[in-house]
Amino acid sequence: MITTTGLTKVYRSGDREVTALDGVDLHVREGEVYGVIGQSGAGKSTLIRCLNLLERPSSGTVTVAGQDLTALAGNQKRAGAALRAARSHIGMVFQHFNLLSSRTVQDNVELPLEILKVDRRERARKALELLDLVGLADKAKAYPAQLSGGQKQRVGIARALAGDPKVLLSDEATSALDPETTRSILQLLRDLNQQLGLTVVLITHEMDVVKTICDSAALMKNGRVVEQGTVAELLATPGSELARELFPVGGEPSAEGRTVVDVTFHGDAATRPVISELSRTYNVDISILGAAMDTIGGKQIGRMRIELPGPFEENVVPIGFLREQGLQVDVADVADEPSQSPAPGASSQKEGAK
Amino acid sequence: MQPLLYNACLDTFFMVWWATVWAVIGGLPLGVLLVLTERGGQLQNAVVNKVISVVVNIGRSLPFVILMIALIPFTRFVIGTSIGPSAAVVPLAIGAIPFFARLVETSVREVDGGLVEAAQSMGGGTWTIVFKVLLPQSMPSLVAGLTNTVITVISYSAMAGALGAGGLGSVAITYGQQRFDTRFMVVTVILIIVIVTAVQLIGDLAVRILSRRSSRADSPVRLLRLPRQRKQSEQITRDLTHLL
């Protein structure tokens, strides 16, 4: 649905050059929720602005719904009619909502339709329908100043949907909201994704957002995409930083001379009680030091850190059993690895991206 | 005395009205262009921006009396004479256009860049951004700027009176000062104070009505704003009194 190849953005100020994007190849499938996560300054904001060419990339191409936007834009400095038409079918929601305070909620939602030159009757009908969809039908005549943050973002979403977009870009849409409102907005995005088959690209610095609704994710650092893939793919990637952040496990061994093993669950094995099978078959005592499990798309995925008695040499067979079950097993070098989250039961812990 | 003052008032209104109309016609586009052509603006264009900026600055820095005298040949060319209210509209308008243009520039620049970005993301072009975002969003501030412009034009028009434009300023000088008739002086000053205050009140009211919706109704901030602006109008009235 969205493909970027070699996307590069260099800002020049005087003789200084800042590379915001450094050869980003992004691939977003149709109908998925795709999260781009990274610290501030990692280039994710620039990236999402390049997807509808609000920022003109220095080089590279952006293709959205089969349309090469970079070719549409050509070398013109201003956005030509073709690019503007393409933009009107890419919805965008913003961290600070960006609603016009001088217009009512309904008129805000009508703005994109005015740009599309839809007639007045149809505009009103469509706007009210969209407001109903986001659960704000009763606020049509209110002004943005009279709404709460979550309601404003719902208006922002309704407005972004006015052009019947196939793609919705979300620029930190929940970062200005409290946790509960964040959940309800994410739920709304999820519902829209499923009801309308909307492809959603969202950028965020909160790992929780990715965890809650994303099918796929990319991690950005210094203008580069360091990792990307579906959540299951990321988990299956040994040493994946995103997987570790999404499913942080920690916990120190309870005593010297024990084997600490990180087990990653992805796919079918996760539905079977592997740990208790292991315990019964080999008659070993297993302690769970930490675990982060989630159910995504009906499948349990996540990671667990377990402790087996005795040094590694004594545990080769049980570890082999786990590998046979189709699990990914890494023997944790506890001494070297900084503990991600000291408390066990990390699944309930809210951790931002580090 | 009465018909004289009545006619002087009409002349003042005439000059102020037309100078204001021209200030809006000329100043609004110039102010918007100043914002659009600046670096990072919609129509980024360093040359146009610099030219407009220099012209506006020259217009702003000339004292009005000097501007009016310097413009006499131009006024003669346009109107056919340099005396009378019609002729005074020319220098008044030329003085007011850059004044209003700067106020427009400031108001429009205050509009949150995120709103422009949002309009762009919907596929809006420059036209949409100016007429659906920048101007409506800065409307209360533009009206406040217009109020200030009108009051400045009133004060300019009194100065113009000294140079043969007619109106209340000219009455105050010819009758009040030169004929030592204090009554004229007092009455014209009172009339000008009344006019300026009325303009300010109407302007404030318009601003309040326009901005009521963009902030929560009856917030305390809004009630506090009125006295501060009125003080400003008193300041201008004092300036006027000095001039006369």
Chai-1 contact restraints between the chains, C-beta under 6 A:
chainA,res_idxA,chainB,res_idxB,connection_type,confidence,min_distance_angstrom,max_distance_angstrom,comment,restraint_id
A,N52,B,S121,contact,1.0,0.0,6.0,A-B,restraint_1
A,L54,B,Q120,contact,1.0,0.0,6.0,A-B,restraint_2
A,R84,B,G123,contact,1.0,0.0,6.0,A-B,restraint_3
A,R84,B,G125,contact,1.0,0.0,6.0,A-B,restraint_4
A,R87,B,G123,contact,1.0,0.0,6.0,A-B,restraint_5
A,S88,B,M122,contact,1.0,0.0,6.0,A-B,restraint_6
A,S88,B,G123,contact,1.0,0.0,6.0,A-B,restraint_7
A,M92,B,S121,contact,1.0,0.0,6.0,A-B,restraint_8
A,H96,B,G114,contact,1.0,0.0,6.0,A-B,restraint_9
A,N98,B,G114,contact,1.0,0.0,6.0,A-B,restraint_10
A,N98,B,L115,contact,1.0,0.0,6.0,A-B,restraint_11
A,N98,B,A118,contact,1.0,0.0,6.0,A-B,restraint_12
A,S101,B,S214,contact,1.0,0.0,6.0,A-B,restraint_13
A,S102,B,P136,contact,1.0,0.0,6.0,A-B,restraint_14
A,S102,B,Q137,contact,1.0,0.0,6.0,A-B,restraint_15
A,S102,B,S214,contact,1.0,0.0,6.0,A-B,restraint_16
A,P112,B,M122,contact,1.0,0.0,6.0,A-B,restraint_17
A,I115,B,M122,contact,1.0,0.0,6.0,A-B,restraint_18
A,I115,B,G123,contact,1.0,0.0,6.0,A-B,restraint_19
A,I115,B,G124,contact,1.0,0.0,6.0,A-B,restraint_20
A,I115,B,T128,contact,1.0,0.0,6.0,A-B,restraint_21
A,Y143,B,R213,contact,1.0,0.0,6.0,A-B,restraint_22
A,A145,B,S214,contact,1.0,0.0,6.0,A-B,restraint_23
A,A145,B,S215,contact,1.0,0.0,6.0,A-B,restraint_24
A,A145,B,R216,contact,1.0,0.0,6.0,A-B,restraint_25
